């Protein structure tokens, strides 16, 4: 069994530096991420005082009675799980205006409340910082020898051979990147991940929706999303699978469920990249669907490493989802975003990372070295397609695999083992 590792202290996060930078730029930083992704631990290290609304009932009552008492404390003051008392938003906004100084508050939340007339815009006062589960680099499973930031810079990079056998890939996607699970045995992690999703379908979706939701239907939707992870599955197909046995469910209902899962940050779709092409290529705009961590897809299907290694096609999709998770963590630190690229004529590229200044890199994600050549063909086709566009030449092209030597060189398609990918 894969040794996930043992942790006795805080594992440094890539967002630590981002949080410090944002606290110097804005009066309040809103740290958002799924439950159990480590938001409180990260925010607490940067805070000088704190109030934990999920466990402090008196503080929650004070939001309505005397909000100033809740906000009083050394800055930056952490207000954990702020969405439990949404009224605190406006009080923080006003206090930021009054103090006129950066780094006053850190708000954390594991759900996004619905926008309404009682909560005013935070423009100019708040900046948002997204947290996700641990990347392999953060959990010590990657050396980080090949940096995504340097790839976007067009730098040549190399890494020694990295080994992540297929059995280890299966265990990594089953365990996921949840900080609280580091050091635990895999059977317990699998049960905890299933309990996580059980709580989502029984309680969380109803709470964030503001109306009663059928936990059975939500569970079926989670299962359907898991079966179709890493694909642009349509609402109509999801509705058909959720209904089942000849029963029907409206696509609009499925869309509402998906909205709740998105606000809980349980799912995170991968949008389509839409460069301005001068050719007649027609792009597909549908997003590719992912859970925020591939372990949730595994949990929805009650799968195990043994079952996954017996179905390499599905394991390949889960590996792609794991790599997309890591690319998102690293891309955010480089002020970049992760997209996918699909044309109606069949050209597909698994991930395109585009920086705010327009630099871009593209990646194919393959479960083994024997598919590297296929990935390279797709990447070269994409590069040729865009060489006459406003986007110009890519900073890097590479195939990401579990095992192998790492190398990346401008003008060539490189190979990056997942155990070498870093920020």
JONOR-V441717 format. One record per backbone hydrogen bond with DSSP energy under -0.5 kcal/mol. CO is the residue of the C=O (numbers start at 1). NH is the residue of the N-H. If there is no record, write none. Layout:
BEGIN
((CO NH) (CO NH))
END
This chain:
BEGIN
((2 4) (10 12) (13 16) (14 17) (14 18) (15 19) (16 20) (17 21) (18 22) (19 23) (20 24) (21 24) (22 25) (22 26) (26 103) (27 104) (27 105) (28 127) (29 31) (29 107) (30 32) (30 129) (31 109) (32 131) (34 37) (38 42) (39 43) (40 44) (41 45) (42 46) (43 46) (43 47) (49 78) (51 53) (51 80) (52 55) (52 56) (55 57) (56 60) (57 61) (58 62) (59 63) (60 64) (61 64) (61 65) (62 66) (66 69) (66 70) (67 71) (68 72) (76 48) (76 49) (76 78) (77 106) (78 51) (78 80) (79 82) (79 108) (80 53) (81 84) (82 85) (83 86) (85 88) (86 89) (87 90) (87 91) (88 92) (89 93) (90 94) (91 95) (92 96) (93 97) (94 98) (95 99) (96 100) (104 77) (105 29) (106 79) (107 31) (108 82) (109 33) (111 113) (116 119) (118 120) (122 125) (122 126) (125 28) (127 30) (129 32) (131 34) (135 139) (136 141) (136 142) (137 140) (145 147) (146 422) (147 151) (148 152) (149 153) (150 155) (151 154) (157 408) (159 406) (162 164) (162 404) (165 168) (165 169) (166 170) (167 171) (168 172) (169 173) (170 174) (171 175) (172 176) (177 134) (177 179) (178 181) (178 182) (179 182) (181 184) (185 188) (185 189) (186 190) (187 191) (188 192) (189 193) (190 194) (191 195) (192 196) (193 197) (194 198) (195 199) (196 200) (197 201) (198 202) (199 203) (199 204) (200 205) (203 207) (204 208) (205 209) (206 210) (206 211) (213 215) (214 218) (215 219) (216 220) (217 221) (218 222) (219 223) (220 224) (221 225) (222 226) (223 227) (224 228) (226 229) (228 231) (231 233) (231 289) (234 238) (235 239) (236 240) (237 241) (238 242) (239 243) (240 244) (244 247) (250 254) (251 255) (252 256) (253 257) (254 258) (255 259) (256 260) (257 261) (258 262) (259 263) (260 264) (261 266) (261 267) (262 265) (263 112) (266 292) (269 271) (270 288) (271 340) (275 277) (276 390) (281 283) (282 344) (285 272) (288 270) (289 230) (289 231) (290 268) (293 296) (293 297) (294 297) (294 298) (295 299) (296 300) (297 301) (298 303) (299 302) (304 308) (305 309) (306 310) (308 311) (311 315) (312 316) (313 317) (314 318) (315 319) (316 320) (317 321) (318 322) (319 323) (320 324) (321 325) (322 326) (323 327) (324 328) (325 329) (326 330) (327 331) (328 332) (329 333) (330 334) (331 334) (331 336) (332 335) (335 356) (337 354) (339 352) (340 273) (341 349) (342 284) (343 346) (347 343) (349 341) (351 363) (352 339) (352 354) (353 361) (354 337) (355 358) (359 355) (360 395) (360 396) (361 353) (362 398) (363 351) (364 366) (364 400) (368 371) (369 372) (371 375) (372 376) (373 377) (374 378) (375 379) (376 380) (377 381) (378 382) (379 383) (380 384) (381 385) (382 386) (383 387) (386 389) (386 392) (389 392) (396 362) (397 414) (398 364) (398 400) (399 401) (399 416) (400 366) (401 418) (404 162) (406 159) (407 415) (408 157) (409 412) (412 397) (412 414) (414 399) (415 407) (416 401) (417 420) (417 421) (418 421) (419 143) (420 146) (422 148) (423 149))
END
